[in-house]
Amino acid sequence: MAMAKTINEPPFIRTDALDDSRLEESRDRVFNADFPASAHTPQQEYGFIDHIPGEPAIPLAGTEDFLQRELATPILDELYNVLHIFARKLGSNIDALYVQNFKGRRIVPVENPRFHLVREEKSVFIKPMPVCLLNYDFWTQYLASDLHLPRGILHESDCYRAMALGFLRSYSHLIQHQSDLRIAKDHGLISEDVTWAGWSKFIRGFRLLNDDNVARRYHYGQIRLTRLNWAIFIFRPKSAGSRLQFYHESPWSALAFVQHAAVPLAFIFARCIAHSIFDASDAHCAP
């Protein structure tokens, strides 16, 4: 039986949207609902755009590829059932930006969503906020359905809407205070135009979301890179490709991986040597 398509409202009202661009595809609905045909006005007067908000070079027709590139985390999704071995399964396990600074972590903006909230000893990777996720029309047109799934993804909880909800929920933890908002602006994580009052109104609905509402990746918060490297090394997820040996290789993470691997590898090596000695001894003593 086919699953019913569910249409959902955004977790914020139009007047609380932090980007007020009107999308080209919503023009006819606006005109038909609010204006007689004789009152139609050129779209420019109403600020309608035919591209993804914040991305002038990407037409709305390219939204599918854009969402795949900006939100999908296939490796972490594939590792979901074993990820609890390597990380704490708690979506709120995310330090506010001021706490990241207090703990001496360097905030590193990254565009690839698979690195969002991945951290090393002295740094944390954070994906900047896509402008389209602050836009009401974009949510109603492209993030309203629970069945709008990325290519190759069959799990309903990993639809684009759930990914966007999880991403915004993570930001509700990252930016909890005015000082966090200033840090976010300083690092290019969010637009300079966003005010504290505006952010507080926009994000409040996302703070109330539970794990049933968000993609499975966001059942987890921050994840250590060294532990993800171990997960890739041990489980070899297909989505990582045959050439990817680690989640990400950096001088610090590679060193930490070797340091953590040294003890168990030494133990295994010692056992192999011991077995070899015993086998040789048994063979020598045999009649």
N, C-alpha and C positions, 0 to 999 in steps of 0.2 A: 504494500500500500504506500502510495506517495505521501510524504510528509507535508502537512499544510504549511503554506508560506505565511510567516508571521511578520506583520509590519509594525514597527515600533517607532515611537516618537523619540527625538533626541533627549538626553538627560538635562537639557537646559531649554529655556524659552527663547524665542527669537530676539527679544530685546536684551537678553544677556549675552548674546553671541559677541565674541571679541573681533570677529571679522564680519562686516555687514554687506559684503558683496552679494549681489543677486545673480543667480546663474541663468544662462540663456534658456535652458530647458524648462525653467519655472516661469518664463515670461507669459506664455499663453494662459497658464492657470491664474496668474495674477490679474491679467487683463480681463479674462472671462469672469472672474469673481468680483472684481472691484470696479470695472469701468465698462461703459457701453462701447460698442465698436467705433462709434464716431469720436470717442475721446482718446483713442490709441495715440500714444506719443512715442517718438523714437526711443529705442532701448537705451541709448546713451544717457537720456535724461534720468532714467531710473537706475543707472549704474549696472546694467546687466553685463555679464562677461561670458565669453564662450570658451574659457579655459579654466583649468583647476585653480582655485584661489591660492595665490602666492606663487603660482608656477605659470607665468605668462607664455612660456614656450610649449606647454603641454595642453592640447585641446581636451575638452571633456570626453571625447571619444577614446582617449588614452587612459581613462581612469582605472580600468582593470589592471593594466600593467603597472601603473603608478602605485596602486594599493599593494600589489604583490611585492613591489620593490621597497616600499616604505614601511610595511607592517608585518610581513610574513617572517616567521622564525621556524622554518621546517626542521632544522637539526634539533632544536630544543623540543619541538613537538614530538619528534620521533623518540627522543630520550625520556619523555614524560614519565613513563611507568617505572623508570629506574633512577630518575633524577633525585628522588628523595634520599638516595644513598650518598649523594655528593653535596646536597644543599638542603637548607632548612625550608620546608614546605610551608611558607607563610607569606602571603602576598603583601603584607604590611611591613615586611622586613626590609625597609628602605629608609636610609637616613636622609633627613632633610638636608638641603644644600649647605646650610650653615654648619651642620654637624659634620658633613664631609670635610669642610674646611678645618673645623676644630680637630678632627682626627688626622689632619695632615695629608689628606688625599687631594691630589691634583684632579680637577674636573676637566675631562677630555671630551669635547664634543665629537660624536661619531654619527655618520649618516646611516650606516648599515644597522637595521633593527636588531640583528642577532647579537650585537654588542651592547645594546641598551641595558644598563644596570649590571653589566659584568665589571668586576673590579679586580685590581691587582693590589699589592701591599700598600702602595703609595699613590694610587690613582683609581678613578672610577670613570667608566665610559657612559655617556648619556647622549641619547639621540635628541637633537633639537626638535622643537614642536613644529610639525607641519601646519602651515596656516589653514589648510583646508579643514582640519579637525576643529577649528574654532568657528567654522561657518555653518549656519543653520541649514541653508539650502543643500549644502553638500551632504549633511547627515540625512536629510529627508529623501534625497534622491539616490544616494549611493551606499548609505550605511543604515538603512531602515530594515532590511531583511535579514533574518537569522539564517537564511539558506544561500546567501551570497558568498560562496566558498571559493578560496583560492584554488588554482589549478592543482590537481593531484591530492587535494585534501578532502577526506570523507567525513571527518569528525565534525559534527555540527557546532560544537563549542569553539571551534577554531575558525569560524566565519569572520569576514572582514569586520563586521560590526563588533564582535566580541574582542577582536584584536585592538580595535580603536578604543573600545571601552576600557580594556586593560591598560593600554598605553596612557590614557588620560587619568585613570585611577593611580597609576604609578606617579604621575606628576602631582596628584593631590597630596602625595607623601613628600615629594621632593620640594615643593613650594608650599610651605605651611605658614610662613611669616613674611613680613615685608622685607626683612633682610634676605630671605631666600629668593624673593623676586628680584632684588637688586643683583644678587649673585648670578641668577639666571640670565639677566640682561647683560651683565659684564662678560659672560661666556658665550653669548650668542645663542642661548637656548630658547629664547622667546623674544618677541618683538618689543622694541623700546616703547611702543605706543601703549602697551598694556599697563593699566593702572592697578593698584592694589584693590580698590573697590570693585573694579570690573572683573579682575581675576577671582575675587572671593565669591561673587555672584555666579560666575560661569562654572566654577569648579565644584560648587557645593553638592550638586547632584551626583557627581562622580565619586565623592567621598562615601556615599551611601551604598555603593555597589558591593555585592558579595561575590564569592568565587563562581557561583552559578551563572553570573552575568558576563564573565570575562573569559578570554582565551586561556587555555591551560598553561601557557608560558607564564601568565601573570598570577598563577597560583603560587608562584615563587617571586621573591623580590630580588635583592642583590645576590649574585652568584660569583664565587671566586673563580678566576680564570684557571688557576692550577687544578681545581677540581673538575672543571669542564674538560680540561686537557686529559685528565684521567678517564673521564667518561668516554671521550672519543677513542682514546687508546685501547680501552677495554671492550667497548660494545660496537665500535665501528658502524655507526648508523649509515644506511645507504644514502641518505640525503647529503651526507658530508662528502661523498665522492671517494673514489679509491685512493686518491693522492693525498687527501687531508689526513695527516697523522695526529694533529692536535687541533683544538678549537681555534687557537691563535698562538703563533710563536712569537715571543718577544724575548730579549735577553734575560729579563728578570723571571718571566714565567718558565722559560726553559731551565734556568738554574734551579728554581724551586722544584720543578718536576724531577730533575735529577736528584736533588737532595732528598726529596720525599721517597723517591724510588730506591735510593741506595740501600736502605735497611732491608726491605723485603727481598730485593734482588740478591743482596749478600747472603741472606738466609737461605734462599733457594739454591744459590751456588754452593754454599757450604753443605747443604743436604745432598746435592748431586755428587760432590766430592766424597762425602762420607759413604754414600751408597756404592760408589765406584771402589772405594777401599775395601768395604766389606765383601763386595762381590769378588774382587781379586783375591782376598784372603780365603774366601770359601773355595774358590777354584784351586788355589794353591794347596789347601788342606785336603782336598778331595782325593780319595784313593785312585 
